[in-house]
């Protein structure tokens, strides 16, 4: 094997020294570079995994809060419908009450106006009767004065 090395010009002492140096560099790189890089990658993998878990929890919380918000909105819509319905019913009752009250007032005003009209007509009749009676007395006096004279 010595001859083979010498034919190719390889010094086995130098080759052995280079192999030892390569082994030392390999161990140093393994210890100072590869392990820290692996540790850093593991930490980052853990951070990414935690981020993914946090995102999943946040998505779940968002989904729950969306459902809760939707249920609250639905409940608020139902309450609003109930309030509007109650307000409409109340307005209808109030409208009916006011119409009845207005009709009653109109009827009272009409009765009062009719009573005043009847009273005015009766007064006019009395005054007319009194005037007719006075004119009849005057006419009778004139006739009697003519006959007497």
Wavefront OBJ file of the C-alpha trace (Angstrom):
o trace
v 0.000 0.000 0.000
v 3.036 2.129 0.583
v 3.919 1.821 -3.059
v 0.444 2.848 -4.110
v 0.657 5.944 -1.954
v 4.086 6.785 -3.343
v 2.953 6.239 -6.956
v 0.173 8.786 -6.448
v 2.410 11.051 -4.380
v 0.474 10.733 -1.177
v 2.300 11.066 2.132
v 0.488 8.813 4.599
v 1.820 10.796 7.587
v 0.382 13.920 6.132
v -2.821 12.078 5.251
v -3.107 10.813 8.832
v -2.477 14.305 10.216
v -5.078 15.765 7.896
v -7.572 13.033 8.949
v -6.896 13.855 12.621
v -7.289 17.582 11.885
v -10.469 16.888 9.979
v -11.790 14.847 12.905
v -10.924 17.648 15.353
v -12.611 20.250 13.088
v -15.593 17.916 12.673
v -15.934 17.462 16.456
v -15.479 21.218 17.039
v -18.061 22.072 14.404
v -20.373 19.429 15.833
v -20.028 20.788 19.338
v -19.886 24.551 18.637
v -22.050 24.864 15.541
v -24.309 21.888 14.862
v -25.634 21.439 18.432
v -26.400 25.174 18.955
v -28.057 25.375 15.557
v -30.154 22.293 16.372
v -31.043 23.761 19.770
v -32.000 27.073 18.149
v -34.086 25.250 15.549
v -35.804 23.255 18.300
v -36.583 26.468 20.204
v -37.978 28.033 17.037
v -39.974 24.886 16.320
v -41.418 25.156 19.829
v -42.203 28.855 19.318
v -43.886 28.096 15.989
v -45.854 25.224 17.542
v -46.926 27.495 20.403
v -47.905 30.153 17.838
v -49.980 27.606 15.941
v -51.681 26.488 19.170
v -52.320 30.097 20.155
v -53.758 30.818 16.706
v -56.012 27.766 16.996
v -57.184 28.889 20.444
v -57.727 32.420 19.152
v -59.709 31.086 16.189
v -61.784 28.966 18.567
v -62.358 31.953 20.867
v -63.265 34.086 17.871
v -65.700 31.458 16.697
v -67.297 31.276 20.148
v -67.477 35.055 20.428
v -68.981 35.273 16.940
v -71.631 32.764 17.978
v -72.253 34.632 21.210
v -72.473 37.944 19.361
v -74.898 36.417 16.884
v -77.069 35.059 19.690
v -77.019 38.448 21.426
v -77.947 40.193 18.200
v -80.777 37.708 17.677
v -82.013 38.282 21.226
v -81.763 42.052 20.756
v -83.733 41.793 17.504
v -86.421 39.787 19.269
v -86.572 42.319 22.098
v -86.764 45.151 19.587
v -89.627 43.394 17.794
v -91.420 42.903 21.125
v -90.926 46.561 22.036
v -92.128 47.723 18.620
v -95.135 45.411 18.823
v -95.989 46.662 22.319
v -95.574 50.264 21.167
v -97.868 49.662 18.193
v -100.492 48.066 20.424
v -100.224 50.923 22.890
v -100.477 53.464 20.085
v -103.540 51.675 18.712
v -105.187 51.655 22.150
v -104.343 55.323 22.672
v -105.656 56.181 19.203
v -108.900 54.321 19.930
v -109.242 56.054 23.286
v -108.598 59.470 21.768
v -111.081 58.810 18.956
v -113.746 57.760 21.443
v -113.001 60.803 23.573
v -113.154 63.076 20.510
v -116.432 61.480 19.419
v -117.852 61.965 22.913
v -116.773 65.619 22.901
v -118.192 66.116 19.417
v -121.463 64.532 20.524
v -121.546 66.733 23.642
v -120.838 69.834 21.531
v -123.564 68.803 19.068
v -126.045 68.242 21.911
v -125.084 71.564 23.480
v -125.450 73.319 20.130
v -128.830 71.658 19.570
v -129.977 72.629 23.053
v -128.863 76.226 22.491
v -130.566 76.266 19.108
v -133.776 74.927 20.664
v -133.508 77.481 23.465
v -132.899 80.283 20.973
v -135.860 79.130 18.869
v -138.083 78.958 21.973
v -136.964 82.446 23.046
v -137.652 83.763 19.547
v -141.133 82.184 19.662
v -141.852 83.750 23.055
v -140.607 87.102 21.856
v -142.643 86.731 18.661
v -145.718 85.779 20.669
v -145.169 88.757 22.967
v -144.712 91.040 19.973
v -147.822 89.632 18.319
v -149.760 90.066 21.559
v -148.525 93.658 21.893
v -149.374 94.403 18.284
v -152.797 92.809 18.761
v -153.428 95.016 21.819
v -152.323 98.092 19.880
v -154.516 97.147 16.960
v -157.442 96.568 19.303
v -156.843 99.952 20.942
v -156.785 101.621 17.572
v -159.965 99.944 16.530
v -161.620 100.832 19.816
v -160.464 104.452 19.515
v -161.926 104.613 16.057
v -165.224 103.285 17.240
v -165.249 105.427 20.254
v -164.557 108.562 18.512
l 1 2 3 4 5 6 7 8 9 10 11 12 13 14 15 16 17 18 19 20 21 22 23 24 25 26 27 28 29 30 31 32 33 34 35 36 37 38 39 40 41 42 43 44 45 46 47 48 49 50 51 52 53 54 55 56 57 58 59 60 61 62 63 64 65 66 67 68 69 70 71 72 73 74 75 76 77 78 79 80 81 82 83 84 85 86 87 88 89 90 91 92 93 94 95 96 97 98 99 100 101 102 103 104 105 106 107 108 109 110 111 112 113 114 115 116 117 118 119 120 121 122 123 124 125 126 127 128 129 130 131 132 133 134 135 136 137 138 139 140 141 142 143 144 145 146 147 148 149
